[in-house]
Amino acid sequence: MHDNQTCTMVRNLIIDAIKDNGRPITAHEYEQWLEINKTQLWSEVVKKCHDYTRVIVTSGGNSQIAKYYCSQTLPSIDRRSVFFGIKNHEYDNKLWIKITERKRKQIKNPHLPKKSCNDDSSFSYSHTSDYLSIDSENTNLSDNTSPIAIENAIQKGNFIIPTIPSIVSVQNSTDNWQSLSEKVSFTEHFWSDLITALSDVHEYVFKGFSLQDILNMVINQYESLQNSNVTLEVINILTNHFIQMKQITPKSNYSTS
């Protein structure tokens, strides 16, 4: 099966999976549906980069799909997960909250530390993908004290300050996953570290850390992510995940310390 065929089928079949489940579903639930109902397609998907399904359905290529946040905790599903539902379907609006994507070009983020950015650059997002909404309620996000991982790295004298990418899009993230899959064997410990790092980003966003603090913490915590051959892709992927989590994390959960 051609790569484009696989991508198109994964993007379109999610509608059937949503209908079968009777509610919006997570990317992981969609993977389970593919494995059970589309075995041949699934055999192609598992050959791709890790998290291939989530990246494809998140890319926004299917105009019938919208993202939702569930206001209640579902069994075995993280309450902060992104769900994918049919855009024009009338779901219970008390249970399913549609995630609104605010499209902004070249938005300067006043909350990012200047030490990591060039003076002539700003943190912005491609107009074809997901966006980080900047507002005055988030001015406290860069004030948190970084965890022990940063302190340990500083003491060892090998502290790395990752450079925040100037442009981030879901397409970039997809390309970066593909690039990593070509560079790193799936048997390498790197993949376990990357998945754990994504989980860390999820947690740190919920606690209210800024993007720069999160990248500092995560990159310095996992040695395999510091390899110059993969660091650029890793930072882009982590930044895109930050955007996703930022969109669905309730502001009331941010730390004000």
N, C-alpha and C positions, 0 to 999 in steps of 0.2 A: 504493500500500500504506500502510495506517495505521501511525503510529509504534509503537503498541502491538503490532501484528502483527509488525513488523520486529524489535522487541526480543525478543518471545517466540520467534520463529523462530531468531534468533541464539543465544539462551540454550539452546534445546533441540537444535538440530542439531549442537552440538559433540559429542554422544554418537556420532553417525554418523561424524564426522571422526576421533574418537579410535579407533573400531573400524577404520576404513579404514587408519589409520597403524599400528595394532597396538601402540601404546604411548601414554603421556600426551604431550600436545602443548602447545606454547606458543601464546600468543594470535596471534603472527605466523604460525605454521604453520596455525592455524585460518583466518586471513584468506586465506591462499593456497588452502586447501581450498575456501572459499566462492567465491573468484574463479573457480576451475576448475569446480566442481560445481553451484553455485547462482548462476548469472550474474544472474538477475533480482533475487534478494535482494541480491547484492553491489552491484548498481547503486543500490540504496536505501541500503546501508550507507555507501558512499563519499560520499553526500550529507550524512552526519551529521558530528558533530564528530570531530576527529582522535582516534585511539585508541578509537573507539566500541566496537569488538569486545572489546578487552581490558577496558574498564570494565564492559561487560554481563556477561561471563563471570566476572569477579571479584566481582560483586555478591552472589554466593551464592544467587541465585534458583532454581537447579537443584539439588535435594537429592541427585541422583545423581552430582554432580561433586565431586571433592576436589582439593586442590592438592598438588603433589609437588615435591620437589627431587631433581635427578638427581646422583648421586655421581660420575658420569663425564662428561667433556666430549664432547658430541656435535658432529659437523661443522657449522660455521657457526652454532652456537648458543652464546651466552654461558653459561658453566657456572653462573652464579648466577641464571639465568632461572627463573621460576615455570612449572611445567607443570600442565596440567589433565588429570586422568584419571578413570576411572569408579570411584566410591567403593568398591564392594564387589568389584571385580576383584582377583584375587590376582597382583599384580606381584612381580617379583623384589625383595624387601625390601633386598637389598644394593645394588641399583641405584636403586630408587625409594623415596625417603624421604617419607612423608606429612607435610605441614606441619600441625601441631596448632595450632588457634586457641584461645587461652585467653580466655574471655569474662570481662571484668572491667568493672564500672561505676565511674565516677568514681575512677579510680586516680590518686593523686598521684604525680608523677614527681619524685623528689628530685634527679635529675641535670640538670634544666633550670635555666638561669640565672634568678635572681629578677628581674633588671633588665627582663626582657621580659614578665613576667606580673603581673597584678594580684594583690594580696595575698589576695583572696578567691576566686581561681580556681585550678584545677589542670588539668593536661593529661590528658584522658580521652577515651574512645572510645565511640561508640554501641554498644549491646549487639546491634545487628542487623548488624554488619559485622566488619571485621578489627581486631585488637587488638595493641597493642604490649605485649610481656611485660616487666615490670620485675623485675630481680633483682639481687642484690648483686654478681654477677660483672661488671656493666657500669659500676661506679662510676668507672672510669678514662676513660670516653668523653668527658667534657667537659674533659679536661686537655690536649688537643692544641692546638698552635699553629695558628691559622688561616693559610691560604695568602696569597699576595701580593695577591690581589684585594681583601681587606679593608684591607690597609695602603694600597693605592693610593686606595681610596675615602675613607679617613680623611684622607689627605694633601690630597685635593681638597676636603675640607670638606663632602662630600655623602653621608656614610655613613648608611645607613638600617638601623635595627634592627627587623626584622619582628616583629609580634606573633604568637605561636604561638596557633592556634585552640584554644578550650577543648574543643570536641567535633569529632571527625573520623570520618566514616563513608564507606563506598564510595558510598552514595547521594548524599551531599554532593558527592563527587568527580564523580559522573556529572552531577549538576545543574550543577556548575561548568564542566565541559567544554562542556555545552550552552550555558550562558550566554556563555562565551567565543566560541563559534562564531557566536553572534548579534551579538556586539559587534565582533569583529575579522574582517576579510576574510581568506580563506584565501591571498590573494596577499601578505599582509603578512609582513615579516621576523620578526615576533613569534613565529610558529609554529615557525620554525627555532630561535629562541632557547629556546623552551619545551622542545622536544624535547632540545636539548643540555643544558638545565638538569636535566632528568630523568635524563639519562645521568650528569651530575655528581653528583647525589644518590646514584645507584647506587654510584659510585666512592667518594664520601666516607663512606658508611655502611660500606663494606668496609674503609676505612682507620681507622674508629673515631671519627669526629667526632660530636659531639652534634647533636641536631636544631637547636638554636638556632644553633650555629656553621655548620651547613650552610645554613640559610636566610639567615644573614648573608652568607655567601660568594656564594651563587647569585644572590640578589636584587641585590646590589651589583655583580655582574659583568656583568649584562645590563640595559642601559638600558631596553629595551622592556618588561621585566617590572616596571619601577618606576612605570609609569603608574597613577595612582590609580584609573583606570577598570577595571583588570584585576587589580591587586595582590592583592585579597582572594581571588579565585578561584585565582590562581596559587599563593598560599601554601597554600591548602587542598589543591590537587592535589599540590604538592611534599611536603606533610606526609603525605598518604595514601601516596605513593610511598615515603617514608621508612619507614612502617609495614610495607609489603610487603617492602622490602629487609631490614629489621631481622629479619623472621621467618625469612629464608632464609640470612642471612649467618652462616657458622660463627664462633663466638666466638673461636676460635683465630686468626682473621685480624684481630682488632681490635688497634689499636696500643696499647701500654701506656706510651708516652712521655708 
